[in-house]
């Protein structure tokens, strides 16, 4: 059985970032210090920074394309946001040019559109994303205490990014998009049992990461 409370919390946090992608780029002071400590040039953008730039520079055009195809502004926005989070989950870090990453997002959006058509007519129940107390409530349900919500969200993303690539993709599709195991398996073109293993193991790794004694975030299990 997968860690349902943690999965629900992660899905809510990812949906928040999808609606405001700038949140993916941490503005915490230590981020720059870590880069300097690793000997990286200050001018060298992170993958997340490149992703946000690629997304924002192509958002309006991509949204117009999806709106034309779907005939719905809401559906178009949903597909574009899903595409962003799929690319975030896959993290093709070999792509270092904004224009190429923008094309990758477009391809992801076309795939999301195809998947949406495949499953049209099926409604999924979701917690109201507009509720201001949603994430603290879900964090409490997941038995995670935190001193600062921003730190907690940053830790969730950091732990997610530490997962092996296929585990990370499966976890994002399952928690953020709300796909079933079978639907996730179809998207990733792998066996349903493999997806179950990825989601189960990925959430266990995240739980251990969040509970780590040296994370220094005030987040703990």
Secondary structure as UniProt FT lines:
FT   HELIX           4..19
FT   HELIX           21..24
FT   HELIX           29..37
FT   TURN            38..39
FT   TURN            42..43
FT   HELIX           47..70
FT   HELIX           73..90
FT   TURN            93..94
FT   HELIX           98..118
FT   TURN            119..121
FT   TURN            129..130
FT   TURN            132..133
FT   HELIX           134..141
FT   TURN            142..143
FT   HELIX           149..161
FT   HELIX           165..175
FT   HELIX           181..188
FT   HELIX           192..210
FT   TURN            213..214
//
